[in-house]
Amino acid sequence: MALSTSSSVTLNINGEKHTLSVDHRTTLLDALRERLDLTGTKKGCDHGQCGACTVLVDGRRTVSCLQLAVASDEREIITVEGLADGDRLHPVQQAFLDLDGFQCGYCTPGQICSAIAVIEEHAAGWPSAVTEDVRPEAGPPPLTPEEIRERMSGNLCRCSAYVQIVQAVARAAEENRTETEETAA
């Protein structure tokens, strides 16, 4: 009896379900780009080292070049194409635009998806390698440039727009914090 080398998967991408038959070795990145024409997610190193292919899977940042499509079955996947609300950009996208957080733009989709997760992880109180007080009762540390750089360290920018990227993440985090406080009041 021969084993099947493909499976049918349902990928829930940007709120839309896509059912595909994929080879078991197909990465999420290749399914997005080659099968679904969602080319905002970029193929950089194809080894999980540059972050250009970062997407959000169930709200967590994931390098899609290392995630198999079959492991993404029925998961909530958000790509850069799914972040805007109509003509209104996501606050992180707007901050990157306003502060020139990109140069060539190749790494930008992955940087933006990662930044969204960084802001959420920080707000949830997750420590990073540079967080001084990691006790849960200490709450989120200040989101300093050092914290942002550490948390974004899995995303490389070959054009070196790092200063603007850090500024864009800081601005979007502040807007998120202000919006959260206003909603709670």
RORO-97169 format. One record per atom (N, C-alpha, C, CB): residue in three letters; x, y, z. Coordinates in steps of 0.2 Angstrom, whole numbers, padded with zeros to 4 digits, always signed. Each point is the difference from the previous one (the first is absolute). Glycine has a CB too. Example, Ala and Ser with C-alpha at 12.3 -4.5 7.8 and 13.67 -1.06 7.14 Angstrom:
ALA+0066-0028+0039
ALA-0004+0006+0000
ALA+0004+0006+0000
ALA-0009-0006+0006
SER+0007+0011-0010
SER+0004+0006+0001
SER-0004+0005+0003
SER+0006-0003-0010
END
This chain:
MET+0004-0006+0000
MET-0004+0006+0000
MET+0004+0006+0000
MET-0009-0006+0006
ALA+0008+0010-0011
ALA+0004+0007-0001
ALA-0003+0005+0005
ALA+0004-0003-0012
LEU+0001+0007+0015
LEU-0002+0005+0004
LEU-0001+0006-0004
LEU+0006-0004+0010
SER-0011+0008-0008
SER-0002+0006-0004
SER+0005+0006+0002
SER-0012-0003+0000
THR+0014+0006-0005
THR+0005+0006+0001
THR-0003+0007+0000
THR+0009-0007-0005
SER-0016+0007+0005
SER-0003+0006+0000
SER-0006+0000+0004
SER+0004+0003-0011
SER-0007+0003+0013
SER-0006+0000+0004
SER-0004+0006-0002
SER+0006-0006+0010
SER-0012+0006-0008
SER-0004+0006-0001
SER+0000+0004+0007
SER-0008-0007-0009
VAL+0009+0013+0008
VAL+0000+0004+0006
VAL-0004+0006-0001
VAL+0012-0003+0002
THR-0015+0006+0003
THR-0004+0006+0000
THR+0004+0005+0003
THR-0011-0006+0000
LEU+0013+0011-0003
LEU+0004+0006+0003
LEU-0004+0006+0000
LEU+0010-0004-0005
ASN-0011+0006+0011
ASN-0004+0006+0002
ASN+0004+0006+0000
ASN-0008-0007+0007
ILE+0008+0011-0013
ILE+0005+0005-0001
ILE-0004+0007-0001
ILE+0008-0008-0005
ASN-0006+0012+0010
ASN-0003+0007+0000
ASN-0008+0000+0000
ASN+0010+0004-0006
GLY-0012-0009+0010
GLY-0007-0001+0000
GLY-0004-0004-0005
GLY+0001+0010+0006
GLU+0003-0012-0011
GLU-0003-0004-0006
GLU+0003-0007+0000
GLU-0001+0011-0006
LYS-0003-0016+0005
LYS+0002-0007+0000
LYS+0002-0002-0007
LYS-0008-0003+0010
HIS+0013-0001-0010
HIS+0003-0002-0006
HIS+0001-0008+0001
HIS+0005+0012-0004
THR-0008-0016+0000
THR+0002-0007+0000
THR+0004-0002-0006
THR-0011-0002+0006
LEU+0017-0001-0004
LEU+0005-0002-0005
LEU+0002-0007+0001
LEU+0004+0012-0001
SER-0002-0015-0004
SER+0004-0007+0000
SER+0007+0002+0000
SER-0009-0007-0005
VAL+0013+0005+0010
VAL+0007+0002+0000
VAL+0004-0006+0002
VAL-0003+0012+0003
ASP+0009-0012-0006
ASP+0005-0005+0001
ASP+0002+0001+0008
ASP+0005+0000-0012
HIS-0004-0005+0015
HIS+0002+0001+0007
HIS+0006+0004+0002
HIS-0005-0011+0001
ARG+0009+0012-0006
ARG+0006+0004+0001
ARG-0001+0007-0002
ARG+0007-0010-0002
THR-0012+0012+0000
THR-0002+0007-0002
THR+0000+0005+0006
THR-0006-0004-0010
THR+0010+0009+0010
THR+0000+0005+0006
THR-0006+0004-0001
THR+0013+0000+0001
LEU-0015+0003+0005
LEU-0005+0005+0000
LEU+0002+0006-0005
LEU-0003-0003+0012
LEU+0009+0005-0012
LEU+0003+0005-0004
LEU-0002-0001-0008
LEU+0009+0003+0009
ASP-0007-0009-0011
ASP-0001-0002-0007
ASP-0008-0001-0001
ASP+0011-0006+0000
ALA-0014+0004+0004
ALA-0008+0000-0001
ALA-0003+0007-0001
ALA+0000-0011+0007
LEU+0003+0015-0002
LEU-0003+0007-0001
LEU+0002+0003-0007
LEU+0001+0001+0013
ARG+0006-0001-0014
ARG+0002+0003-0006
ARG-0002-0003-0007
ARG+0010+0004+0007
GLU-0008-0011-0007
GLU-0001-0003-0006
GLU-0007-0003-0002
GLU+0012-0003+0002
ARG-0016+0001+0003
ARG-0006-0003-0001
ARG-0006+0006+0001
ARG+0005-0011+0004
LEU-0004+0016+0000
LEU-0005+0004+0002
LEU+0001+0007-0003
LEU-0003-0006+0010
ASP+0009+0008-0013
ASP+0002+0006-0002
ASP+0000+0006+0005
ASP-0005-0004-0011
LEU+0006+0002+0017
LEU+0001+0005+0005
LEU+0008+0001+0001
LEU-0011-0004+0006
THR+0013+0009-0010
THR+0007+0001-0001
THR+0003+0005+0005
THR-0001-0003-0012
GLY-0003+0006+0016
GLY+0002+0005+0005
GLY+0006-0004+0005
GLY-0011+0007-0001
THR+0010-0013+0002
THR+0004-0003+0004
THR+0006-0002-0004
THR-0009-0005+0008
LYS+0015+0007-0006
LYS+0006-0001-0004
LYS+0004-0006+0002
LYS+0000+0012-0002
LYS+0003-0015-0003
LYS+0005-0006+0001
LYS+0007+0004+0000
LYS-0007-0009-0006
GLY+0010+0008+0012
GLY+0007+0003+0000
GLY+0005-0005+0000
GLY-0004+0010+0007
CYS+0006-0013-0001
CYS+0005-0005+0001
CYS-0003-0007-0001
CYS+0006+0008+0008
ASP-0012-0009-0007
ASP-0003-0007+0000
ASP+0003-0004+0005
ASP-0002+0001-0012
HIS+0004+0001+0017
HIS+0003-0004+0006
HIS-0002+0003+0007
HIS+0010-0002-0008
GLY-0015+0006+0008
GLY-0002+0003+0006
GLY+0004+0005+0004
GLY-0006-0011+0001
GLN+0011+0014-0005
GLN+0005+0004+0003
GLN-0001+0007-0001
GLN+0008-0009-0001
CYS-0012+0011-0004
CYS+0000+0008-0001
CYS-0007+0003+0002
CYS+0008-0002-0010
GLY-0013-0002+0010
GLY-0007+0003+0003
GLY-0004+0003-0006
GLY+0006+0002+0011
ALA-0003-0002-0017
ALA-0004+0003-0006
ALA-0007-0003-0001
ALA+0011+0003-0005
CYS-0012-0010+0007
CYS-0006-0003-0001
CYS-0004-0001+0006
CYS+0006-0007-0008
THR-0005+0012+0013
THR-0004-0001+0006
THR-0007+0002-0001
THR+0010+0003+0006
VAL-0015-0007-0004
VAL-0007+0001+0000
VAL-0002-0002+0007
VAL-0002-0003-0012
LEU-0005+0005+0014
LEU-0003-0002+0006
LEU-0004-0006-0001
LEU+0000+0012+0004
VAL+0001-0017+0001
VAL-0003-0006+0000
VAL-0003-0001+0007
VAL+0007-0006-0009
ASP-0014+0006+0009
ASP-0003+0000+0006
ASP+0002+0006+0005
ASP-0002-0012-0001
GLY+0004+0018-0002
GLY+0002+0005+0004
GLY+0007+0001+0001
GLY-0011+0000+0005
ARG+0015-0006-0006
ARG+0007+0000+0001
ARG+0004+0000-0006
ARG-0002-0007+0010
ARG+0008+0011-0009
ARG+0004+0001-0006
ARG+0003-0007-0002
ARG+0002+0012+0003
THR-0002-0013-0010
THR+0003-0007-0002
THR+0004+0002-0006
THR-0010-0007+0005
VAL+0016+0004-0006
VAL+0003+0000-0006
VAL-0003-0005-0005
VAL+0011+0004+0006
SER-0014-0002-0011
SER-0004-0005-0004
SER+0004-0004-0004
SER-0009+0008+0000
CYS+0016-0007-0001
CYS+0004-0004-0004
CYS+0002-0007+0004
CYS+0004+0010-0006
LEU-0006-0010+0012
LEU+0002-0006+0004
LEU-0007-0003+0002
LEU+0011+0005+0004
GLN-0016-0002-0005
GLN-0007-0003+0002
GLN-0003-0004-0006
GLN-0002+0010+0009
LEU+0001-0016-0008
LEU-0003-0004-0005
LEU-0008+0002-0001
LEU+0008-0010+0002
ALA-0010+0010-0008
ALA-0007+0002-0001
ALA-0005-0005+0003
ALA+0004+0005-0011
VAL-0002-0012+0012
VAL-0004-0004+0003
VAL-0001+0001+0007
VAL+0004-0009-0008
ALA+0002+0012+0011
ALA-0001+0002+0007
ALA-0004+0006+0002
ALA+0011-0005+0001
SER-0013+0008-0007
SER-0004+0007+0001
SER-0007-0001-0002
SER+0010+0006-0003
ASP-0012-0013+0003
ASP-0007-0002-0002
ASP-0004+0003+0006
ASP+0003-0010-0006
GLU-0009+0014+0003
GLU-0005+0003+0005
GLU+0003+0005+0005
GLU-0006-0011-0001
ARG+0012+0014+0000
ARG+0003+0005+0004
ARG-0002+0007-0003
ARG+0009-0008+0004
GLU-0009+0013+0001
GLU-0002+0007-0002
GLU+0007+0003-0003
GLU-0010+0001+0008
ILE+0011+0000-0014
ILE+0006+0003-0003
ILE-0002+0007-0002
ILE+0004-0012-0004
ILE+0001+0017+0006
ILE-0001+0006-0002
ILE+0007+0002-0004
ILE-0008+0003+0010
THR+0007-0001-0016
THR+0006+0003-0004
THR-0001+0007+0000
THR+0001-0010-0007
VAL+0004+0014+0004
VAL+0000+0007-0001
VAL-0006+0002-0004
VAL+0013+0000+0001
GLU-0015-0004-0005
GLU-0006+0002-0004
GLU-0006+0001+0004
GLU+0005-0006-0010
GLY-0005+0002+0016
GLY-0006+0000+0004
GLY+0000+0005+0006
GLY-0001-0012-0004
LEU+0005+0017+0004
LEU+0001+0004+0006
LEU-0004+0006-0001
LEU+0011-0004+0002
ALA-0012+0007-0008
ALA-0003+0007-0001
ALA-0008-0002+0001
ALA+0009+0005-0008
ASP-0012+0000+0010
ASP-0008+0000+0001
ASP-0002+0005-0006
ASP+0000-0002+0013
GLY-0001-0001-0019
GLY-0002+0003-0006
GLY+0006+0005-0002
GLY-0013+0000+0003
ASP+0011+0006-0003
ASP+0006+0005-0002
ASP+0004+0002+0006
ASP-0008+0004-0010
ARG+0005-0006+0016
ARG+0004+0003+0006
ARG+0005-0005+0002
ARG-0010+0006+0004
LEU+0016-0004-0005
LEU+0006-0005+0002
LEU+0000-0001+0008
LEU+0007+0005-0010
HIS-0004-0011+0011
HIS+0001-0002+0007
HIS+0004+0005+0003
HIS-0001-0013-0002
PRO+0001+0015+0009
PRO+0004+0005+0003
PRO+0008-0002-0001
PRO-0009+0002+0008
VAL+0011-0008-0008
VAL+0007-0002-0001
VAL+0002+0002-0008
VAL-0001-0009+0009
GLN-0004+0007-0013
GLN+0002+0002-0007
GLN+0000+0008-0001
GLN-0006-0011-0004
GLN+0002+0014+0007
GLN+0000+0008+0000
GLN+0006+0003+0003
GLN-0012+0000+0000
ALA+0014-0003+0005
ALA+0006+0002+0004
ALA+0006-0001-0005
ALA-0005-0002+0011
PHE+0006-0004-0014
PHE+0005-0001-0004
PHE+0000+0005-0006
PHE+0000-0013+0003
LEU-0006+0014-0006
LEU+0000+0005-0005
LEU+0002+0007+0002
LEU-0009-0007-0005
ASP+0006+0009+0010
ASP+0001+0007+0003
ASP+0008+0001+0002
ASP-0012+0000+0004
LEU+0015-0005-0002
LEU+0007+0001+0003
LEU+0005-0003-0005
LEU-0005+0000+0012
ASP+0003-0002-0018
ASP+0005-0003-0004
ASP+0003-0006+0002
ASP+0002+0011-0005
GLY-0006-0016+0008
GLY+0003-0006+0003
GLY+0002-0005-0005
GLY-0007+0002+0010
PHE+0008+0000-0016
PHE+0002-0005-0005
PHE+0005+0004-0005
PHE-0011-0007+0001
GLN+0014+0004-0005
GLN+0004+0003-0006
GLN-0002-0004-0006
GLN+0010+0004+0007
CYS-0007-0010-0008
CYS-0002-0003-0006
CYS-0007-0004+0000
CYS+0012-0002-0002
GLY-0014+0001+0009
GLY-0007-0003+0001
GLY+0000-0007+0000
GLY-0005+0010-0005
TYR+0010-0014+0003
TYR+0000-0007+0000
TYR-0002-0003+0007
TYR+0008+0000-0010
CYS-0005+0002+0015
CYS-0001-0003+0006
CYS-0006+0003+0004
CYS+0013-0002+0001
THR-0016+0007-0004
THR-0005+0004+0004
THR-0006-0004+0002
THR+0004+0010-0006
PRO-0007-0014+0002
PRO-0005-0004+0002
PRO+0001-0005+0006
PRO-0004+0000-0012
GLY+0010-0003+0012
GLY+0002-0004+0006
GLY+0001+0004+0006
GLY+0005-0008-0008
GLN-0002+0014+0007
GLN+0002+0005+0005
GLN-0007+0002+0004
GLN+0011+0004-0006
ILE-0016-0002+0001
ILE-0006+0002+0003
ILE-0004-0005+0004
ILE-0001+0008-0010
CYS+0001-0014+0007
CYS-0004-0006+0004
CYS+0004-0001+0006
CYS-0004-0005-0011
SER+0011+0005+0011
SER+0003-0001+0006
SER-0001+0005+0005
SER+0009-0006-0006
ALA-0009+0012+0004
ALA-0001+0006+0004
ALA-0007+0000+0004
ALA+0007+0007-0007
ILE-0012-0010+0003
ILE-0007+0000+0003
ILE+0000-0005+0006
ILE-0005+0002-0011
ALA+0009-0008+0010
ALA+0001-0005+0005
ALA+0004+0003+0006
ALA-0001-0009-0009
VAL+0006+0012+0007
VAL+0004+0003+0006
VAL-0004+0005+0004
VAL+0010-0001-0007
ILE-0014+0005+0004
ILE-0004+0004+0004
ILE-0005-0004+0005
ILE+0001+0009-0009
GLU-0004-0014+0006
GLU-0005-0004+0004
GLU+0004-0004+0005
GLU-0007-0001-0010
GLU+0013-0002+0009
GLU+0004-0003+0005
GLU+0002+0004+0005
GLU+0004-0008-0009
HIS-0002+0014+0008
HIS+0002+0005+0005
HIS-0006+0002+0004
HIS+0009+0004-0007
ALA-0014-0002+0004
ALA-0006+0002+0004
ALA-0003-0006+0005
ALA-0003+0007-0010
ALA+0004-0013+0008
ALA-0001-0006+0004
ALA+0005-0001+0005
ALA-0006-0005-0010
GLY+0011+0008+0010
GLY+0005+0000+0006
GLY+0005-0005-0002
GLY-0008+0003+0008
TRP+0009-0006-0014
TRP+0005-0005-0001
TRP+0007+0004+0000
TRP-0008-0007-0007
PRO+0013+0004+0011
PRO+0006+0003+0000
PRO+0004-0002-0006
PRO+0000-0001+0012
SER+0006+0005-0013
SER+0004-0002-0005
SER+0007-0001+0003
SER-0006+0007-0009
ALA+0011-0008+0005
ALA+0007-0002+0002
ALA+0003+0006+0004
ALA+0001-0008-0009
VAL-0004+0014+0008
VAL+0003+0006+0003
VAL-0004+0003+0005
VAL+0005+0003-0011
THR-0011-0006+0013
THR-0004+0002+0005
THR+0003-0001+0007
THR-0010-0003-0007
GLU+0011+0009+0010
GLU+0003+0000+0007
GLU-0004-0004+0005
GLU+0006+0010-0003
ASP-0012-0008+0004
ASP-0004-0004+0005
ASP-0005-0004-0003
ASP+0001+0010+0008
VAL+0000-0017-0008
VAL-0005-0004-0003
VAL-0005-0003+0004
VAL+0010-0003-0007
ARG-0011+0005+0013
ARG-0005-0002+0005
ARG-0007+0002-0003
ARG+0008+0001+0010
PRO-0013-0006-0010
PRO-0006+0002-0003
PRO-0003+0006+0003
PRO-0002-0012-0002
GLU+0002+0013+0009
GLU-0003+0006+0003
GLU+0004+0006-0002
GLU-0003-0007+0009
ALA+0008+0007-0012
ALA+0004+0006-0003
ALA-0004+0003-0006
ALA+0011-0004+0004
GLY-0015+0000-0007
GLY-0004+0003-0006
GLY+0005+0001-0006
GLY-0008+0005+0008
PRO+0005-0002-0013
PRO+0004+0001-0006
PRO+0006+0004+0001
PRO-0010-0002-0007
PRO+0016+0001+0005
PRO+0005+0005+0001
PRO-0001+0006-0005
PRO+0008-0010+0003
PRO-0004+0015-0002
PRO-0001+0006-0005
PRO+0002-0003-0007
PRO+0003+0009+0010
LEU-0006-0007-0015
LEU+0002-0002-0006
LEU+0005+0005-0003
LEU-0012-0005-0002
THR+0018+0004+0004
THR+0006+0004-0002
THR+0002-0002-0007
THR+0003+0002+0013
PRO+0001+0002-0016
PRO+0003-0002-0006
PRO+0004-0006+0001
PRO+0001+0012-0004
GLU+0002-0014+0009
GLU+0004-0006+0002
GLU-0005-0006+0000
GLU+0009+0007+0006
GLU-0015-0006-0003
GLU-0005-0005+0000
GLU-0002-0002-0007
GLU-0003+0004+0012
ILE+0001+0002-0016
ILE-0002-0001-0007
ILE+0005-0004-0004
ILE-0007+0010+0001
ARG+0013-0008-0001
ARG+0005-0003-0004
ARG+0001-0007+0002
ARG+0006+0011-0001
GLU-0006-0013+0007
GLU+0001-0007+0002
GLU-0006-0004-0002
GLU+0006+0003+0010
ARG-0012+0000-0009
ARG-0007-0004-0002
ARG+0000-0001-0008
ARG-0006+0005+0011
MET+0009+0000-0015
MET-0001+0000-0007
MET+0007-0003-0003
MET-0007+0010+0000
SER+0011-0013+0004
SER+0006-0002-0002
SER+0000-0006-0005
SER+0005+0004+0010
GLY-0011-0007-0011
GLY+0000-0006-0005
GLY-0002+0003-0007
GLY-0003-0008+0009
ASN+0002+0014-0010
ASN-0001+0003-0006
ASN+0006+0004-0002
ASN-0013+0000+0002
LEU+0016-0002-0008
LEU+0005+0004-0003
LEU-0002+0005-0005
LEU+0007-0010+0003
CYS-0003+0016-0003
CYS-0002+0005-0005
CYS+0007+0001-0004
CYS-0010+0005+0006
ARG+0011-0007-0012
ARG+0006+0000-0003
ARG+0002+0008-0002
ARG-0002-0012-0005
CYS-0003+0016+0005
CYS+0001+0007-0002
CYS+0001+0004+0007
CYS-0008-0001-0010
SER+0008-0002+0015
SER+0001+0003+0007
SER-0004+0006+0002
SER+0011-0004-0002
ALA-0018+0003+0001
ALA-0005+0005+0002
ALA-0001-0001+0008
ALA-0005+0000-0012
TYR+0009-0003+0015
TYR-0001-0002+0007
TYR-0003+0006+0005
TYR+0009-0009-0002
VAL-0005+0015+0001
VAL-0002+0005+0004
VAL-0008+0002-0001
VAL+0012+0004+0000
GLN-0014-0004-0006
GLN-0007+0002-0002
GLN-0004-0005+0002
GLN+0004+0007-0009
ILE-0002-0014+0009
ILE-0004-0005+0002
ILE-0002+0000+0007
ILE+0005-0007-0009
VAL+0000+0008+0013
VAL-0001+0001+0007
VAL-0004+0005+0002
VAL+0011-0004+0002
GLN-0011+0010-0005
GLN-0004+0006+0001
GLN-0007-0002-0002
GLN+0009+0008-0002
ALA-0010-0011-0004
ALA-0007-0002-0002
ALA-0003-0005+0005
ALA+0003+0001-0012
VAL+0000-0006+0015
VAL-0002-0005+0005
VAL-0002+0004+0006
VAL+0007-0009-0005
ALA-0003+0014+0007
ALA-0001+0003+0006
ALA-0006+0005-0001
ALA+0012+0000+0003
ARG-0013+0003-0008
ARG-0006+0004-0001
ARG-0006-0004-0001
ARG+0007+0008-0006
ALA-0007-0014+0003
ALA-0006-0004-0001
ALA-0002-0003+0007
ALA+0003-0003-0012
ALA+0002+0001+0016
ALA-0001-0002+0007
ALA-0003+0005+0004
ALA+0010-0008-0001
GLU-0008+0014+0001
GLU-0003+0006+0004
GLU-0007+0001-0002
GLU+0011+0005+0001
GLU-0013-0005-0008
GLU-0006+0000-0002
GLU-0005-0005+0002
GLU+0004+0006-0010
ASN-0001-0012+0010
ASN-0004-0006+0003
ASN-0001+0000+0007
ASN+0005-0007-0009
ARG+0000+0010+0013
ARG-0001+0001+0007
ARG-0005+0005+0002
ARG+0012-0004+0002
THR-0012+0009-0006
THR-0005+0006+0001
THR-0007-0002-0002
THR+0009+0008-0002
GLU-0010-0012-0003
GLU-0006-0003-0002
GLU-0003-0005+0005
GLU+0003+0002-0012
THR+0001-0006+0014
THR-0002-0005+0005
THR-0002+0004+0007
THR+0008-0009-0005
GLU-0004+0014+0007
GLU-0002+0004+0006
GLU-0007+0003-0001
GLU+0012+0002+0003
GLU-0013+0001-0009
GLU-0006+0004-0001
GLU-0006-0005-0001
GLU+0006+0008-0006
THR-0005-0014+0004
THR-0005-0005-0001
THR-0002-0003+0007
THR+0004-0003-0011
ALA+0001+0003+0016
ALA-0001-0003+0006
ALA-0004+0006+0005
ALA+0010-0008-0001
ALA-0009+0014-0001
ALA-0003+0005+0004
ALA-0008+0001-0001
ALA+0011+0006+0000
END
